[in-house]
Amino acid sequence: QGNANLAIKAYEKAYEINPNEGQIYSRLSKLLMEKGNIHEAISLLKEVVQKFPDDLWLYSRLGQAYRRAGEFEKSEQAYRKALAIDGTMWHALYGLGRLAMVQRQFSEAEEFMQEGIDIHRMQEGTFPSWMGLNLALVQHCLGKVEDRDKYGKRRYEIHKEQLKRTTKNPKIHANM
């Protein structure tokens, strides 16, 4: 709690120094959501997308905030706005997958998540294990055991590799 409050103060200071940087708001909104301040994050993002109408990360974060607030139609609109700016925005594609997942539209969820993972892999050379984990969960719901096991195994391999590199990170140990 204390560290989150310090981080918020740091983002506010960063804004004072450079108010024309959209990523400050994206990261601040993510932090607000993690603290459970979803509606505060939505208010912030709605205001900021007016200032930075071409910042696809802000729209993707707004989609994420709306999804967490249960406002699914607004969530989809925000994700699609990010994709209208850049069709290779993996975060928005994955977000549409999460949105479909919570609405129990598992076939759509699988398609969006897979596309987001493929783009992330193409851009970064790999993909975060949490993306594979959620895709594996969707595939489990669809009865695709073979596909599910592939992503579940990949998640374990990623964590195992991280463990070798950073043995003092308790978060990695907790996820093993």
N, C-alpha and C positions, 0 to 999 in steps of 0.2 A: 504494500500500500504506500509506504513512504517513498520507495524508489519510483513508483508510478507518478506520484505527485511531483517529485523532483524532475522527472522526465517531461511532464506537462509544462512545468515552469521553464525548462530548457527550450521546448518547442515555442513557447510564447516569446522567449528572448530571441530565438532564431527568426521569428516572424518580425520582431522589431528591427532586427538587423537587415533582413531581406524579405520584405513583404511580397515580392514578386516570384516567390518559389513555391509552386504548387505542391511539391513533395512534402513540404513541412506540414501542410494540412492533411495530406494523405496519411502520413505517419501519426500525426496527432489523433486523427479520427480512429485509426486502428487501435491506438492506446486507449482512447475513450471507450471503444467497444469492448476491449479486454477487461476494462474496469466495470463493465455493465452499464455504462452511460450511453446506451444506444441512441436514444432520442436527442441527446446533446450532439452526438456524432452526426446524426442526420441533419440537424439544424446547421451545424458548421458546414457540412458538405454542400447542402443546398445553397447556402450563401456563397461559398467559394467557387462552385462551378459557374456561377455568373461572372466571376472575375477571371476564371481560367476556362473558357468554354471548349478549348481543344485539349485539355489535360485528361487523357483517357484513364489514368490511374484514379483520378478523383471520381469519375463516373463509376468505375469498377468498385471502388470503396463504398460509394453511395449505394450501389446494388447490394453489396455485402451487408451494409447497415440495414437497408430495408428488409432484406431476407431475414436477418436476425430479429427484426421487429415484427415479422409475420406479414409484412406488406408485400406480398409476392408479385402483384402486378407492377407496382412501382419498382421493385427490384429488377424485374425483367427489362423494363424500359431503360433503367440506368445501365445495365450490362450491355444492352443492345446499342445504346448511345456510344459506349466505349468501343464496341466493335465497328460501329459506323465510322469512327475516327481511324481505327486500325484493326482490320480483320484478323490480325495475327496476335491480338492481345490475349495471351494464354490465361491470364487471371480472370478476365471476363468470361471466356469460354468455360473455364473450370467453375466459375461462379454460377453460370447457367446450369451446369451439371449438378452443383450442390442444390440449387433452387429446385430443379426437377426431382432430385433425390428426396427432399423433404416433402414434396408433393406426391411422392410414391410413383413417379413417372420414370421407372427405372431404365427403360430402353433409351429414352431421351437423355437421361442422366449419364448413361454409359457413353453415348456418342459424344456429348459435350466434354465430358471428363477426358475421354481418350484423345480427342482433338487438342485439348489444352495441354495434356501431357506430351503429345507428339511435338507440338510447337515448342514447348519449354525445352524438351530434349534437343530439338533442332537448334534452338538459340543458345542454350547453355551447356549442351553436351550430356546432361542428365536431367532428372526431375526430383523434386522433394519427395521424401518417403511418404509424407502425409497425403500427397495426391494419389500415390499408388494404393495406400491403405483404403481411402474412400472409394476408389474405383473397384478395389477388391470386394468391398462391402456391397456395392451396387451389383457386381457380378454374382455375388453370393445370393442376393435377393432374386436375381434372374435365373438362378440354378446353373450358372456357368462355372462349375467347380474347377475345371482345368485352368481357365483364365484367372479365376480368383486366386488360386494357389500360386500362379506365376507372379502376381503382384505382391501377394503376402510374403513370398520368399524373397523377392527383390527388396522389400522394406527391411526385412531382417538382415540381409546382406549389407545394405546401406548403413544401418545402425552398427553392425559389427565392424565395418570399416572405419566409421567415425570413432568407435571405441578405441581402436588401435591408435588413432591419431591424437585423441584427446581423452586420456584416461581419467582426468580429474573433473570432467564435466558430469555432475550428478543428474542433469536432465537426460542425457543420453543413457545413463545407467538405468534410470527409471523407466525408459521406454523399451528396454531390451526384453 
